[in-house]
Each structure stands twice: as C-alpha cells, then as structure tokens.
Amino acid sequence: MADAMRSLPGRFQDRLPASTLRRVTDSAARGRWEKAMGELLMGLYMRDAPVSAVEREELGDALHVLGVPAHRLDRLRSR
C-alpha cells in the first residue's frame, strides 16, 4: 500500500504544480495517506486536470483501502 501511495503523485506530475506534488508526497512520506489523497484529488479538481479511466480506478482503489468514500472522484474531469 505504501509503495502504491508514494507512486501515485508521480503519475500526475504533468498536470499539477510542484507545490501541490510536494504537499502530497510530504504527507505520504509521513504516512498521512488520507491527507495525501485529499491534496491530490483537490489539486486535480482545482486544475481541472483530466484523469484517465485507469488513473480513476487506481485512485478509487486507494480511497477504498483507506476507507474513504470514492464519490470525490465524480468531480474529476475524464480524459
């Protein structure tokens, strides 16, 4: 789980500013997975960044493992 969470931000580096990626990776490095996911999802939403079906599924899987409702994915733009 930890490795998967740490690799997620890198998938979106072309769509998010460095400051957002830094917050996400810092939270993940500290084991604050819910905060990391929240920062990642908010960053994608605020930038109106497109998310592929595969990326959406990976994000959903991570949210499920964390016990966080996946309805937040509904607001992300599809690629």
Order of alpha helices (4+ residues) and beta strands (2+ residues): alpha-alpha-alpha-beta-alpha-beta
